[in-house]
Amino acid sequence: MTSVLVHGKGGKTRLVPLLPIVTRLLEPRTGWAFPSPGGGHITPGHVTRLLSRALPAGWTGHTLRHRMATAAYAGTRDLLAVGALLGHSRPETTQRYVRLPDDALLAAVTSAGSLAC
């Protein structure tokens, strides 16, 4: 599986796996996956500007990050894996990004009900 090296806050780096479709889009590239016009890699500020232009009203890079975290958690129910993708060192931080899936409370009640005496 192909991954990208992400440089985050505080000098932290992490490898984030890519879906096969993204890998195919990046295959012809050499050097930086997201180069800046001046050389090197793209800056966070430039990413913010590009996202602002591309996303519909009401969406930002940060709301997109929350949406990705919620979708990843809904599919895996693995808060630690989602936290690793987001670069969080504490599960409490990741919890603020994740909306509990609709079926989670029902599943909890159903499980508790099956244990009733």
N, C-alpha and C positions, 0 to 999 in steps of 0.2 A: 504494500500500500504506500502511496506517495503522501508525503507530509510537507507542510511549509513551516519554516522556523519563524515564529512570531516574537518580536521584541516588544515587551510590555512595559508598564510603569515600573519605576525603581530598578531598571536594568534587568528585570526578569526576562528570561526567554523560555519558550515552550514549543514543542512540536505539535502541530494540529493536523490530524489526518484529513485528507481531501477525498471527496466523493469521486468516483471514476470519471464522471462527466467534467468535473473541474480539472482533473489531471489531464484529460484529453485536450482541453482548451489551452493548458499551459505547456504541453509537450514541445511545441515548436520553439519555445523560448530558451534562450541561454542567458545566464547572468541573473539579474534580479527578476523575480516573478512580477513585481509591480514597480517598474523603474520610474524615476522622476525625470522630467525633461532635462534637468541639469546634471544627470548622472547619479549613481547610487540608488537607494531605494526611495519610495514615495514617502512623504512626511505625513504624520497624523493629521495635520491641518489641511493638507491637500485632499486626503481621504474624506474628511468631513465636508469639504466643499463639493466634491464629486457626489457624495451620497445625498447632500441637500438638493442638488440639481436633479438627481435621478429618482428620489423617493417621492411618493404622493404627499400631499399636505397632511400634517399631523404626525408624520413619521420622521424619525431621526436615526442616526447610526446607533444611538443608545436604545431607542425603542426596538430597533431591529435586533439588538443584542438580547434584550429581554425576551422577545418573541422566539429567538433561536434557543435560548435557555429553556423556555417553557416547552417548546416542541421536543427538544432533546430529552428533557425529563419525562414528558408524557410517553415517549417511546421506550424509555429504558428504566424508568423509576430509579435511576442511579445518580443520586445527588453528587457523589464524589467524582464521577466521570464528567458530569456537566461542569462542576467546579474546576476540574483540570482543564477542560476546553476553554473556559473563560479566564483561566490564569489566577483563580482565587486560591488563597492558602487556607481559608477558613470556610467550613460548610455554612456558617451563619450568613456570610456574605452572599453565597450562592442562593440561599433561601429567599433573599430579597429580590432576586432576579426571576424566580420561578413561580408561576401561577399554578396552584394545585389543580390537576386534571379533574374534570367534572365527575368522573366515575370513582375517584379516590375515596371520597367520604362514604359513598354507597358501599364500596368494597369493604371499607373498615367496619361499617355497621353490619353488613352481611357476615363478615368473618366473626365478629363478636357474637352475633346471634346464633351462629352454629355451635358456639361453645356454651350456650346457656344450659343450665341444669334443668 
